[in-house]
């Protein structure tokens, strides 16, 4: 069997003290080293973080890759990350605002959200922000009989959602740009569920990512395959199209903003989702984006 070539995504990265961009590879080969034990949670909207400023002299584990600098972040699982303060300010609008208005005068901040601020997630966010490593789609994908081909592992997708939660809370635009490039590559490669890509795009309030997922269905029709009698709202309706919203389980409605659900329902209201039916997915994607953008303009 011929070995698949890795797909590498190049992203723009700002150099220290410069407004010019240079090209760096987005580092998601580190996901496999980070994703173990992560769940599927997501912080949907930006929140004003509560900072736990710690002055305790107790010994903490120092992260092996982040152990030099004039500022320390303590993850929710009590791992210390030392890094130059300017990197933190460049990465996060919220951190920048905190220091500008003088809320914090210490050289250490402790994070306390066990879902999105643990050491694995924090390390991946910092790696993404600094353009370390390379994004190799093949390393995230394994063969999935249910998907009739290679598919990004659920754990890797869960880790991406962890990062999405962090960047939503701390407003990290450069990392958000990396995540957008990652999803674009996954949509092109066909190695991630178009259903998951749509959900991720909606969670980030990025209708163009959702549209990529919808258009991908033209080349790779996908159906929900989880065996279920769909007796409960927490069940999927098996063998239904991934874009037939009626077939979604309750948890998916709770993570996708209502505006995006309604736009998808409107864009597909005349669609025949039975297997073999010919659908104009490009037209559906265009109508979906139009509806979301119109709602944004009038909001």
C-alpha positions in Angstrom: 0.0 0.0 0.0 1.3 3.4 -0.9 2.2 5.5 2.1 0.2 8.8 2.3 2.1 12.0 2.3 1.6 14.4 5.2 -0.3 17.6 4.6 1.5 20.7 5.9 -0.2 24.0 6.5 1.8 27.2 6.4 0.6 30.1 8.4 1.6 33.8 8.9 3.4 34.5 12.1 4.5 37.9 13.5 8.1 38.2 14.6 9.0 39.9 17.8 9.2 43.7 17.4 8.0 43.5 13.8 4.7 44.1 12.0 5.8 42.0 9.0 4.7 38.4 8.6 6.8 35.5 7.9 5.6 31.9 7.1 5.7 29.2 9.7 4.1 25.8 9.9 1.2 25.3 12.3 2.2 22.8 14.9 -0.5 20.1 15.2 1.8 17.1 15.2 2.0 17.8 18.9 -1.7 17.1 19.3 -1.1 13.3 19.6 1.2 14.0 22.6 -1.3 16.3 24.2 -4.8 14.8 23.7 -4.8 11.9 26.1 -7.6 12.2 28.6 -9.2 15.3 27.2 -12.9 15.7 27.0 -15.3 17.3 24.5 -16.1 20.5 26.3 -16.0 24.0 24.8 -16.3 27.5 26.2 -18.7 29.0 23.7 -18.3 32.7 24.3 -15.5 35.0 25.6 -15.7 35.5 29.3 -14.0 37.9 31.7 -11.5 35.5 33.4 -11.1 35.4 37.1 -7.4 35.4 37.9 -6.0 33.4 40.8 -2.8 35.3 41.7 -0.6 32.8 43.5 2.3 33.8 45.7 2.8 30.4 47.5 6.4 29.4 47.4 5.5 25.7 47.2 7.4 23.6 44.7 5.7 23.0 41.3 6.5 20.9 38.4 8.2 23.1 35.7 7.2 22.4 32.1 10.2 21.0 30.2 9.6 23.2 27.1 8.6 26.4 28.9 11.1 27.0 31.7 12.7 30.3 30.8 11.4 33.8 31.0 10.3 36.7 33.3 6.6 35.6 33.7 5.0 32.4 34.9 1.6 30.9 34.1 0.4 28.1 36.4 -2.0 25.6 34.7 -5.1 24.3 36.4 -3.3 21.0 37.1 -0.4 23.0 38.8 2.3 22.9 36.1 4.5 26.1 35.8 5.1 27.6 32.4 7.8 30.3 32.4 8.0 32.5 29.3 8.9 36.0 28.3 6.1 38.4 29.1 6.1 39.9 25.7 5.0 36.6 24.2 2.0 36.4 26.4 1.0 40.0 25.6 1.4 39.3 21.9 -0.7 36.1 22.1 -3.7 37.3 24.1 -5.7 40.5 24.0 -7.1 39.8 27.5 -3.7 39.4 29.0 -2.6 42.6 27.3 -5.5 44.5 28.7 -4.9 43.1 32.2 -1.4 44.4 32.3 -2.3 47.7 30.6 -4.9 48.7 33.2 -2.7 47.4 36.0 -4.9 44.7 37.4 -2.0 42.5 38.0 1.4 43.6 39.3 2.9 40.1 40.0 5.0 38.0 37.7 2.8 34.9 38.1 -0.8 34.1 37.3 -2.6 30.8 38.1 -5.4 29.5 35.8 -8.2 27.5 37.3 -10.4 26.1 34.6 -9.8 22.4 34.6 -11.5 21.9 31.2 -9.5 24.3 29.0 -6.6 25.6 31.1 -4.8 22.3 32.0 -1.1 21.9 31.1 -1.8 19.9 27.9 -4.1 22.5 26.5 -1.9 25.4 27.6 1.2 23.8 26.1 -0.6 23.3 22.8 -1.9 26.9 22.7 1.6 28.3 23.4 3.1 26.0 20.7 0.5 27.1 18.2 1.1 30.8 19.0 4.8 30.4 18.5 4.7 28.3 15.3 6.5 25.4 16.7 6.6 22.1 14.8 4.5 21.2 11.8 0.8 20.3 11.2 0.7 16.8 9.8 -2.9 15.8 9.0 -1.8 12.2 8.5 -0.6 11.9 12.1 -4.1 12.9 13.4 -5.9 10.4 11.2 -6.5 6.7 11.6 -8.6 4.3 9.5 -12.2 4.4 10.5 -14.6 1.7 9.1 -17.6 3.8 10.0 -16.2 6.7 7.9 -15.2 4.4 5.0 -11.7 5.7 5.1 -9.2 7.7 7.2 -10.6 9.9 9.9 -9.2 12.3 12.5 -9.3 10.7 15.9 -12.0 11.9 18.3 -9.4 12.6 20.9 -7.6 15.0 18.5 -10.8 16.7 17.6 -11.5 17.0 21.3 -8.1 18.6 21.9 -8.8 21.1 19.1 -12.1 22.0 20.9 -10.1 22.5 24.1 -7.9 25.0 22.3 -10.9 26.7 20.8 -12.3 27.2 24.3 -9.0 28.7 25.6 -8.7 31.2 22.7 -12.3 32.2 23.0 -11.8 33.0 26.7 -8.5 34.7 26.4 -9.0 36.3 22.9 -6.0 34.9 21.0 -6.3 36.1 17.4 -3.1 34.6 16.1 -3.9 31.2 17.5 -7.5 31.5 16.1 -5.9 32.1 12.7 -3.9 28.9 13.1 -7.1 27.0 14.0 -8.8 28.3 10.9 -6.0 27.1 8.7 -6.1 23.7 10.4 -9.8 23.4 9.6 -9.3 24.5 6.1 -6.7 21.7 5.6 -8.9 19.1 7.3 -11.8 20.1 5.0 -9.5 19.7 1.9 -7.9 16.5 3.0 -11.2 14.7 3.7 -9.8 13.2 6.9 -12.1 14.9 9.3 -15.9 14.5 9.6 -17.7 17.3 7.8 -20.2 17.2 10.7 -17.4 18.0 13.2 -15.9 20.6 10.9 -19.3 22.4 10.7 -19.7 22.2 14.5 -16.2 23.7 15.0 -16.8 26.5 12.6 -20.1 27.4 14.3 -18.4 27.3 17.7 -15.8 29.8 16.5 -18.5 31.9 14.8 -16.7 31.3 11.5 -19.4 30.8 8.8 -16.7 30.3 6.1 -15.4 27.2 7.9 -19.0 25.8 8.1 -19.4 26.5 4.4 -16.2 24.5 3.7 -17.7 21.6 5.5 -20.9 21.8 3.6 -19.1 22.0 0.2 -17.0 19.0 1.2 -20.2 17.0 1.3 -20.4 17.2 -2.5 -17.3 15.2 -2.8 -17.6 13.0 0.2 -21.3 12.4 1.2 -21.5 11.6 4.9 -24.2 9.9 6.9 -24.5 9.5 10.6 -23.7 5.8 11.3 -23.9 5.5 15.1 -26.3 2.6 15.7 -29.3 3.9 17.6 -33.0 3.6 17.8 -33.2 7.3 18.4 -35.6 6.9 21.3 -34.1 9.8 23.2 -33.0 13.3 22.3 -29.5 12.3 23.2 -29.4 9.8 20.4 -28.5 10.4 16.8 -30.8 9.2 14.0 -28.6 6.6 12.2 -28.2 6.7 8.4 -29.3 10.3 8.2 -27.3 13.0 6.4 -24.9 14.8 8.7 -26.6 18.1 7.7 -30.1 16.9 8.4 -30.4 18.8 11.7 -33.3 16.7 12.9 -31.0 13.8 13.2 -28.5 15.5 15.6 -28.3 14.6 19.2 -29.1 17.1 21.9 -25.5 17.8 22.9 -24.8 19.1 19.4 -27.6 21.7 19.6 -26.1 22.8 22.9 -22.7 23.6 21.4 -23.8 25.1 18.1 -25.1 28.7 18.3 -28.8 29.0 17.4 -28.2 31.4 14.5 -26.1 28.8 12.8 -28.6 26.0 13.4 -31.4 28.1 11.9 -29.3 29.2 8.9 -28.6 25.5 8.2 -32.2 24.6 8.5 -33.3 27.4 6.2 -30.5 26.6 3.6 -31.6 23.0 3.5 -35.3 23.3 3.9 -36.1 22.0 0.4 -33.4 19.3 0.4 -34.1 15.6 -0.1 -31.6 13.9 2.3 -32.3 10.4 1.2 -29.3 8.4 0.0 -28.6 8.9 -3.7 -30.4 12.2 -4.0 -28.5 14.9 -5.9 -28.0 18.0 -3.9 -26.3 21.3 -4.9 -24.0 21.6 -1.8 -22.3 24.7 -3.2 -25.6 26.5 -3.4 -26.5 25.3 0.1 -23.2 26.6 1.4 -23.6 30.0 -0.3 -27.1 30.4 1.1 -26.0 29.4 4.6 -23.2 32.0 4.6 -25.6 34.7 3.2 -28.1 34.0 6.0 -25.5 34.1 8.8 -23.9 37.3 7.4 -27.2 39.0 7.0 -28.1 38.1 10.6 -24.7 39.5 11.7 -25.3 42.8 9.8 -28.7 43.3 11.3 -27.9 42.1 14.8 
